[in-house]
């Protein structure tokens, strides 16, 4: 079974439409590889999805459970610099997050 999801975002006078198609197999949703940046938190490259700390049945973005008050610095690396530093994993850019040391 294929599932189509779409939504529209209104930004002032601009409108952006997004859509994505998902393939469902064996009652599980198989998410397509999206053009997401590589997230690096305290020097560690994060996978696209991690298991939620609050609900172990859910897979979420690695940054969704970060307390933003604990962030010391965020750096964005893009283009050739990202690929040189992180190889093919950095081709969609890199978001480097440095957490505050407690």
N, CA, C and O atoms as CSV, one atom per row, in Angstrom:
chain,resi,resn,atom,element,x,y,z
A,1,UNK,N,N,0.842,-1.162,0.000
A,1,UNK,CA,C,0.000,0.000,0.000
A,1,UNK,C,C,0.895,1.234,0.000
A,1,UNK,O,O,1.902,1.289,0.706
A,2,UNK,N,N,0.513,2.215,-0.797
A,2,UNK,CA,C,1.250,3.467,-0.814
A,2,UNK,C,C,0.423,4.527,-0.125
A,2,UNK,O,O,-0.798,4.575,-0.272
A,3,UNK,N,N,1.096,5.376,0.629
A,3,UNK,CA,C,0.459,6.450,1.373
A,3,UNK,C,C,1.055,7.760,0.902
A,3,UNK,O,O,2.277,7.898,0.843
A,4,UNK,N,N,0.211,8.726,0.566
A,4,UNK,CA,C,0.665,10.028,0.114
A,4,UNK,C,C,0.325,11.051,1.182
A,4,UNK,O,O,-0.824,11.145,1.612
A,5,UNK,N,N,1.315,11.817,1.610
A,5,UNK,CA,C,1.111,12.850,2.624
A,5,UNK,C,C,1.576,14.174,2.032
A,5,UNK,O,O,2.648,14.256,1.432
A,6,UNK,N,N,0.764,15.201,2.205
A,6,UNK,CA,C,1.145,16.516,1.717
A,6,UNK,C,C,0.679,17.588,2.679
A,6,UNK,O,O,-0.270,17.382,3.436
A,7,UNK,N,N,1.344,18.734,2.651
A,7,UNK,CA,C,0.910,19.863,3.458
A,7,UNK,C,C,1.401,21.150,2.829
A,7,UNK,O,O,2.310,21.151,1.999
A,8,UNK,N,N,0.788,22.236,3.236
A,8,UNK,CA,C,1.115,23.559,2.696
A,8,UNK,C,C,1.546,24.459,3.842
A,8,UNK,O,O,0.927,24.458,4.906
A,9,UNK,N,N,2.604,25.224,3.626
A,9,UNK,CA,C,3.104,26.173,4.620
A,9,UNK,C,C,2.945,27.576,4.042
A,9,UNK,O,O,3.357,27.839,2.913
A,10,UNK,N,N,2.348,28.471,4.820
A,10,UNK,CA,C,2.175,29.852,4.406
A,10,UNK,C,C,3.193,30.716,5.145
A,10,UNK,O,O,3.201,30.750,6.375
A,11,UNK,N,N,4.047,31.409,4.406
A,11,UNK,CA,C,5.062,32.286,4.982
A,11,UNK,C,C,4.835,33.686,4.431
A,11,UNK,O,O,5.337,34.036,3.363
A,12,UNK,N,N,4.077,34.477,5.169
A,12,UNK,CA,C,3.772,35.825,4.689
A,12,UNK,C,C,3.047,35.753,3.368
A,12,UNK,O,O,1.954,35.191,3.294
A,13,UNK,N,N,3.633,36.314,2.320
A,13,UNK,CA,C,2.992,36.297,1.002
A,13,UNK,C,C,3.403,35.082,0.179
A,13,UNK,O,O,2.929,34.916,-0.945
A,14,UNK,N,N,4.284,34.220,0.721
A,14,UNK,CA,C,4.744,33.038,-0.008
A,14,UNK,C,C,4.031,31.788,0.480
A,14,UNK,O,O,3.685,31.677,1.657
A,15,UNK,N,N,3.819,30.867,-0.416
A,15,UNK,CA,C,3.215,29.587,-0.082
A,15,UNK,C,C,4.148,28.485,-0.564
A,15,UNK,O,O,4.609,28.507,-1.705
A,16,UNK,N,N,4.425,27.518,0.312
A,16,UNK,CA,C,5.284,26.398,-0.034
A,16,UNK,C,C,4.489,25.127,0.162
A,16,UNK,O,O,3.876,24.949,1.214
A,17,UNK,N,N,4.477,24.239,-0.815
A,17,UNK,CA,C,3.758,22.968,-0.710
A,17,UNK,C,C,4.774,21.831,-0.627
A,17,UNK,O,O,5.752,21.812,-1.375
A,18,UNK,N,N,4.544,20.897,0.271
A,18,UNK,CA,C,5.394,19.735,0.433
A,18,UNK,C,C,4.550,18.484,0.221
A,18,UNK,O,O,3.371,18.454,0.576
A,19,UNK,N,N,5.150,17.469,-0.351
A,19,UNK,CA,C,4.451,16.189,-0.450
A,19,UNK,C,C,5.478,15.078,-0.375
A,19,UNK,O,O,6.636,15.259,-0.750
A,20,UNK,N,N,5.046,13.933,0.110
A,20,UNK,CA,C,5.941,12.794,0.237
A,20,UNK,C,C,5.122,11.522,0.100
A,20,UNK,O,O,3.996,11.447,0.591
A,21,UNK,N,N,5.680,10.536,-0.558
A,21,UNK,CA,C,5.011,9.254,-0.719
A,21,UNK,C,C,5.745,8.222,0.126
A,21,UNK,O,O,6.975,8.177,0.125
A,22,UNK,N,N,4.998,7.397,0.842
A,22,UNK,CA,C,5.559,6.374,1.712
A,22,UNK,C,C,5.104,5.007,1.241
A,22,UNK,O,O,3.977,4.860,0.766
A,23,UNK,N,N,5.952,4.016,1.363
A,23,UNK,CA,C,5.606,2.641,1.028
A,23,UNK,C,C,5.375,1.883,2.339
A,23,UNK,O,O,6.253,1.847,3.201
A,24,UNK,N,N,4.199,1.282,2.484
A,24,UNK,CA,C,3.880,0.528,3.698
A,24,UNK,C,C,4.024,-0.954,3.400
A,24,UNK,O,O,3.416,-1.463,2.459
A,25,UNK,N,N,4.829,-1.654,4.202
A,25,UNK,CA,C,5.055,-3.082,4.054
A,25,UNK,C,C,4.952,-3.730,5.422
A,25,UNK,O,O,5.535,-3.247,6.393
A,26,UNK,N,N,4.221,-4.807,5.495
A,26,UNK,CA,C,4.095,-5.568,6.749
A,26,UNK,C,C,3.726,-4.677,7.921
A,26,UNK,O,O,4.311,-4.801,8.998
A,27,UNK,N,N,2.773,-3.786,7.735
A,27,UNK,CA,C,2.264,-2.878,8.769
A,27,UNK,C,C,3.313,-1.918,9.303
A,27,UNK,O,O,3.118,-1.328,10.365
A,28,UNK,N,N,4.410,-1.750,8.600
A,28,UNK,CA,C,5.440,-0.802,9.009
A,28,UNK,C,C,5.600,0.227,7.900
A,28,UNK,O,O,5.443,-0.093,6.722
A,29,UNK,N,N,5.904,1.436,8.268
A,29,UNK,CA,C,6.107,2.493,7.281
A,29,UNK,C,C,7.585,2.553,6.947
A,29,UNK,O,O,8.432,2.671,7.832
A,30,UNK,N,N,7.879,2.471,5.677
A,30,UNK,CA,C,9.252,2.571,5.210
A,30,UNK,C,C,9.461,3.994,4.707
A,30,UNK,O,O,8.933,4.366,3.659
A,31,UNK,N,N,10.223,4.784,5.442
A,31,UNK,CA,C,10.428,6.189,5.088
A,31,UNK,C,C,11.504,6.314,4.016
A,31,UNK,O,O,12.557,5.685,4.118
A,32,UNK,N,N,11.253,7.108,3.004
A,32,UNK,CA,C,12.274,7.314,1.976
A,32,UNK,C,C,13.423,8.151,2.536
A,32,UNK,O,O,13.246,8.899,3.497
A,33,UNK,N,N,14.582,8.020,1.934
A,33,UNK,CA,C,15.750,8.806,2.332
A,33,UNK,C,C,15.511,10.252,1.895
A,33,UNK,O,O,15.398,10.529,0.701
A,34,UNK,N,N,15.437,11.150,2.836
A,34,UNK,CA,C,15.192,12.558,2.539
A,34,UNK,C,C,16.511,13.304,2.468
A,34,UNK,O,O,17.536,12.802,2.929
A,35,UNK,N,N,16.495,14.476,1.906
A,35,UNK,CA,C,17.698,15.289,1.784
A,35,UNK,C,C,17.899,16.087,3.066
A,35,UNK,O,O,17.763,17.310,3.071
A,36,UNK,N,N,18.214,15.406,4.127
A,36,UNK,CA,C,18.419,16.037,5.422
A,36,UNK,C,C,19.910,16.296,5.636
A,36,UNK,O,O,20.751,15.567,5.110
A,37,UNK,N,N,20.234,17.328,6.403
A,37,UNK,CA,C,21.644,17.548,6.725
A,37,UNK,C,C,22.120,16.490,7.721
A,37,UNK,O,O,21.320,15.812,8.366
A,38,UNK,N,N,23.419,16.372,7.825
A,38,UNK,CA,C,24.021,15.512,8.842
A,38,UNK,C,C,24.056,16.310,10.136
A,38,UNK,O,O,24.541,17.442,10.150
A,39,UNK,N,N,23.555,15.743,11.217
A,39,UNK,CA,C,23.621,16.390,12.525
A,39,UNK,C,C,24.800,15.805,13.285
A,39,UNK,O,O,24.934,14.587,13.397
A,40,UNK,N,N,25.654,16.680,13.808
A,40,UNK,CA,C,26.810,16.275,14.604
A,40,UNK,C,C,26.650,16.941,15.961
A,40,UNK,O,O,26.681,18.167,16.067
A,41,UNK,N,N,26.480,16.128,17.001
A,41,UNK,CA,C,26.276,16.651,18.349
A,41,UNK,C,C,27.487,16.292,19.193
A,41,UNK,O,O,27.798,15.116,19.387
A,42,UNK,N,N,28.166,17.317,19.694
A,42,UNK,CA,C,29.397,17.156,20.481
A,42,UNK,C,C,30.398,16.231,19.784
A,42,UNK,O,O,31.000,15.359,20.410
A,43,UNK,N,N,30.562,16.440,18.478
A,43,UNK,CA,C,31.541,15.693,17.703
A,43,UNK,C,C,31.091,14.329,17.226
A,43,UNK,O,O,31.847,13.653,16.529
A,44,UNK,N,N,29.893,13.901,17.573
A,44,UNK,CA,C,29.400,12.585,17.187
A,44,UNK,C,C,28.330,12.724,16.104
A,44,UNK,O,O,27.303,13.368,16.318
A,45,UNK,N,N,28.577,12.115,14.934
A,45,UNK,CA,C,27.593,12.132,13.853
A,45,UNK,C,C,26.382,11.318,14.280
A,45,UNK,O,O,26.519,10.190,14.752
A,46,UNK,N,N,25.212,11.886,14.114
A,46,UNK,CA,C,23.976,11.242,14.538
A,46,UNK,C,C,23.304,10.546,13.355
A,46,UNK,O,O,23.410,11.009,12.219
A,47,UNK,N,N,22.606,9.422,13.623
A,47,UNK,CA,C,21.831,8.791,12.554
A,47,UNK,C,C,20.621,9.657,12.216
A,47,UNK,O,O,20.289,10.581,12.959
A,48,UNK,N,N,19.965,9.361,11.100
A,48,UNK,CA,C,18.789,10.129,10.694
A,48,UNK,C,C,17.679,10.030,11.733
A,48,UNK,O,O,17.004,11.018,12.024
A,49,UNK,N,N,17.492,8.841,12.290
A,49,UNK,CA,C,16.443,8.616,13.286
A,49,UNK,C,C,17.020,7.867,14.483
A,49,UNK,O,O,17.892,7.010,14.337
A,50,UNK,N,N,16.517,8.206,15.669
A,50,UNK,CA,C,16.890,7.491,16.892
A,50,UNK,C,C,15.621,7.089,17.616
A,50,UNK,O,O,14.552,7.637,17.345
A,51,UNK,N,N,15.725,6.138,18.534
A,51,UNK,CA,C,14.571,5.721,19.328
A,51,UNK,C,C,14.278,6.790,20.382
A,51,UNK,O,O,15.193,7.272,21.050
A,52,UNK,N,N,13.025,7.154,20.528
A,52,UNK,CA,C,12.613,8.169,21.484
A,52,UNK,C,C,12.900,7.720,22.914
A,52,UNK,O,O,12.694,6.555,23.255
A,53,UNK,N,N,13.374,8.639,23.744
A,53,UNK,CA,C,13.614,8.323,25.156
A,53,UNK,C,C,12.307,8.189,25.922
A,53,UNK,O,O,12.236,7.453,26.906
A,54,UNK,N,N,11.270,8.899,25.476
A,54,UNK,CA,C,9.988,8.879,26.190
A,54,UNK,C,C,9.039,7.807,25.688
A,54,UNK,O,O,8.148,7.387,26.426
A,55,UNK,N,N,9.207,7.347,24.441
A,55,UNK,CA,C,8.352,6.297,23.880
A,55,UNK,C,C,9.216,5.435,22.976
A,55,UNK,O,O,9.456,5.792,21.822
A,56,UNK,N,N,9.681,4.310,23.484
A,56,UNK,CA,C,10.636,3.478,22.761
A,56,UNK,C,C,10.069,2.865,21.481
A,56,UNK,O,O,10.810,2.245,20.719
A,57,UNK,N,N,8.773,3.028,21.235
A,57,UNK,CA,C,8.189,2.495,20.002
A,57,UNK,C,C,8.285,3.499,18.864
A,57,UNK,O,O,7.958,3.164,17.726
A,58,UNK,N,N,8.726,4.722,19.142
A,58,UNK,CA,C,8.790,5.771,18.124
A,58,UNK,C,C,10.229,6.062,17.731
A,58,UNK,O,O,11.129,6.078,18.572
A,59,UNK,N,N,10.430,6.291,16.438
A,59,UNK,CA,C,11.716,6.729,15.922
A,59,UNK,C,C,11.575,8.218,15.604
A,59,UNK,O,O,10.604,8.636,14.973
A,60,UNK,N,N,12.557,9.019,16.050
A,60,UNK,CA,C,12.467,10.474,15.931
A,60,UNK,C,C,13.793,11.057,15.438
A,60,UNK,O,O,14.804,10.359,15.367
A,61,UNK,N,N,13.770,12.328,15.103
A,61,UNK,CA,C,14.980,13.041,14.724
A,61,UNK,C,C,15.894,13.145,15.942
A,61,UNK,O,O,15.403,13.320,17.058
A,62,UNK,N,N,17.198,13.044,15.759
A,62,UNK,CA,C,18.116,13.117,16.905
A,62,UNK,C,C,18.089,14.449,17.642
A,62,UNK,O,O,18.516,14.518,18.795
A,63,UNK,N,N,17.600,15.503,17.009
A,63,UNK,CA,C,17.578,16.797,17.687
A,63,UNK,C,C,16.248,17.091,18.367
A,63,UNK,O,O,16.119,18.105,19.054
A,64,UNK,N,N,15.258,16.223,18.188
A,64,UNK,CA,C,13.925,16.533,18.713
A,64,UNK,C,C,13.836,16.455,20.240
A,64,UNK,O,O,12.925,17.043,20.822
A,65,UNK,N,N,14.741,15.759,20.893
A,65,UNK,CA,C,14.694,15.669,22.353
A,65,UNK,C,C,15.771,16.506,23.031
A,65,UNK,O,O,16.008,16.358,24.230
A,66,UNK,N,N,16.423,17.384,22.272
A,66,UNK,CA,C,17.437,18.266,22.851
A,66,UNK,C,C,16.746,19.409,23.580
A,66,UNK,O,O,15.798,20.001,23.064
A,67,UNK,N,N,17.219,19.712,24.766
A,67,UNK,CA,C,16.773,20.906,25.479
A,67,UNK,C,C,17.575,22.064,24.889
A,67,UNK,O,O,18.788,22.148,25.082
A,68,UNK,N,N,16.898,22.948,24.177
A,68,UNK,CA,C,17.606,24.004,23.469
A,68,UNK,C,C,18.319,24.969,24.403
A,68,UNK,O,O,19.214,25.691,23.963
A,69,UNK,N,N,17.953,25.005,25.673
A,69,UNK,CA,C,18.669,25.811,26.647
A,69,UNK,C,C,20.042,25.240,26.976
A,69,UNK,O,O,20.887,25.936,27.539
A,70,UNK,N,N,20.269,23.969,26.624
A,70,UNK,CA,C,21.552,23.309,26.879
A,70,UNK,C,C,22.537,23.457,25.714
A,70,UNK,O,O,23.656,22.948,25.783
A,71,UNK,N,N,22.132,24.146,24.657
A,71,UNK,CA,C,23.011,24.319,23.497
A,71,UNK,C,C,23.927,25.520,23.717
A,71,UNK,O,O,23.478,26.624,24.027
A,72,UNK,N,N,25.227,25.267,23.546
A,72,UNK,CA,C,26.213,26.341,23.650
A,72,UNK,C,C,26.407,27.032,22.306
A,72,UNK,O,O,26.493,28.258,22.239
A,73,UNK,N,N,26.476,26.225,21.212
A,73,UNK,CA,C,26.799,26.786,19.908
A,73,UNK,C,C,26.244,25.891,18.807
A,73,UNK,O,O,26.221,24.667,18.940
A,74,UNK,N,N,25.795,26.515,17.713
A,74,UNK,CA,C,25.371,25.788,16.517
A,74,UNK,C,C,26.144,26.360,15.337
A,74,UNK,O,O,26.199,27.575,15.142
A,75,UNK,N,N,26.744,25.460,14.550
A,75,UNK,CA,C,27.468,25.864,13.350
A,75,UNK,C,C,26.836,25.168,12.147
A,75,UNK,O,O,26.443,24.005,12.234
A,76,UNK,N,N,26.742,25.865,11.051
A,76,UNK,CA,C,26.242,25.301,9.804
A,76,UNK,C,C,27.404,25.236,8.825
A,76,UNK,O,O,28.068,26.240,8.568
A,77,UNK,N,N,27.644,24.054,8.285
A,77,UNK,CA,C,28.690,23.865,7.277
A,77,UNK,C,C,27.981,23.396,6.013
A,77,UNK,O,O,27.143,22.496,6.070
A,78,UNK,N,N,28.309,23.996,4.879
A,78,UNK,CA,C,27.619,23.614,3.656
A,78,UNK,C,C,28.586,23.521,2.489
A,78,UNK,O,O,29.758,23.884,2.581
A,79,UNK,N,N,28.051,23.025,1.406
A,79,UNK,CA,C,28.758,22.929,0.133
A,79,UNK,C,C,30.024,22.079,0.257
A,79,UNK,O,O,30.033,21.066,0.956
A,80,UNK,N,N,31.083,22.494,-0.420
A,80,UNK,CA,C,32.321,21.710,-0.466
A,80,UNK,C,C,32.953,21.529,0.907
A,80,UNK,O,O,33.567,20.494,1.168
A,81,UNK,N,N,32.816,22.507,1.780
A,81,UNK,CA,C,33.403,22.403,3.120
A,81,UNK,C,C,32.812,21.236,3.884
A,81,UNK,O,O,33.530,20.528,4.591
A,82,UNK,N,N,31.508,21.025,3.752
A,82,UNK,CA,C,30.839,19.920,4.453
A,82,UNK,C,C,31.288,18.580,3.903
A,82,UNK,O,O,31.514,17.639,4.664
A,83,UNK,N,N,31.419,18.486,2.592
A,83,UNK,CA,C,31.847,17.232,1.971
A,83,UNK,C,C,33.308,16.945,2.317
A,83,UNK,O,O,33.663,15.796,2.581
A,84,UNK,N,N,34.154,17.966,2.318
A,84,UNK,CA,C,35.565,17.769,2.679
A,84,UNK,C,C,35.708,17.298,4.124
A,84,UNK,O,O,36.535,16.437,4.424
A,85,UNK,N,N,34.897,17.867,5.018
A,85,UNK,CA,C,35.008,17.527,6.438
A,85,UNK,C,C,34.340,16.194,6.784
A,85,UNK,O,O,34.840,15.463,7.638
A,86,UNK,N,N,33.210,15.863,6.131
A,86,UNK,CA,C,32.414,14.702,6.536
A,86,UNK,C,C,32.141,13.706,5.418
A,86,UNK,O,O,31.361,12.770,5.595
A,87,UNK,N,N,32.780,13.901,4.269
A,87,UNK,CA,C,32.603,12.969,3.166
A,87,UNK,C,C,31.193,13.030,2.603
A,87,UNK,O,O,30.519,14.054,2.711
A,88,UNK,N,N,30.751,11.937,2.005
A,88,UNK,CA,C,29.441,11.877,1.360
A,88,UNK,C,C,28.304,12.156,2.342
A,88,UNK,O,O,27.249,12.645,1.938
A,89,UNK,N,N,28.503,11.855,3.617
A,89,UNK,CA,C,27.462,12.104,4.628
A,89,UNK,C,C,27.167,13.594,4.771
A,89,UNK,O,O,26.086,13.963,5.232
A,90,UNK,N,N,28.103,14.452,4.386
A,90,UNK,CA,C,27.923,15.890,4.505
A,90,UNK,C,C,27.421,16.567,3.243
A,90,UNK,O,O,27.392,17.796,3.173
A,91,UNK,N,N,27.020,15.781,2.235
A,91,UNK,CA,C,26.639,16.381,0.956
A,91,UNK,C,C,25.400,17.270,1.042
A,91,UNK,O,O,25.219,18.144,0.195
A,92,UNK,N,N,24.538,17.067,2.051
A,92,UNK,CA,C,23.363,17.916,2.235
A,92,UNK,C,C,23.587,18.963,3.319
A,92,UNK,O,O,22.632,19.553,3.826
A,93,UNK,N,N,24.833,19.191,3.668
A,93,UNK,CA,C,25.176,20.152,4.712
A,93,UNK,C,C,25.320,19.474,6.066
A,93,UNK,O,O,24.910,18.327,6.246
A,94,UNK,N,N,25.893,20.177,6.991
A,94,UNK,CA,C,26.144,19.658,8.341
A,94,UNK,C,C,25.692,20.696,9.355
A,94,UNK,O,O,25.987,21.884,9.219
A,95,UNK,N,N,24.980,20.241,10.366
A,95,UNK,CA,C,24.589,21.083,11.494
A,95,UNK,C,C,25.384,20.575,12.689
A,95,UNK,O,O,25.108,19.499,13.218
A,96,UNK,N,N,26.375,21.359,13.110
A,96,UNK,CA,C,27.207,20.989,14.271
A,96,UNK,C,C,26.628,21.657,15.508
A,96,UNK,O,O,26.487,22.879,15.555
A,97,UNK,N,N,26.295,20.852,16.508
A,97,UNK,CA,C,25.730,21.371,17.755
A,97,UNK,C,C,26.694,21.045,18.885
A,97,UNK,O,O,27.081,19.893,19.078
A,98,UNK,N,N,27.073,22.073,19.626
A,98,UNK,CA,C,27.932,21.901,20.798
A,98,UNK,C,C,27.066,22.178,22.026
A,98,UNK,O,O,26.486,23.255,22.165
A,99,UNK,N,N,26.992,21.191,22.909
A,99,UNK,CA,C,26.176,21.321,24.109
A,99,UNK,C,C,26.997,21.976,25.218
A,99,UNK,O,O,28.219,21.837,25.267
A,100,UNK,N,N,26.303,22.694,26.113
A,100,UNK,CA,C,26.970,23.286,27.276
A,100,UNK,C,C,27.476,22.171,28.179
A,100,UNK,O,O,26.832,21.132,28.322
A,101,UNK,N,N,28.622,22.396,28.778
A,101,UNK,CA,C,29.193,21.421,29.729
A,101,UNK,C,C,28.664,21.770,31.107
A,101,UNK,O,O,28.826,22.901,31.564
A,102,UNK,N,N,28.039,20.819,31.772
A,102,UNK,CA,C,27.470,21.077,33.109
A,102,UNK,C,C,28.421,20.643,34.195
A,102,UNK,O,O,28.112,20.783,35.378
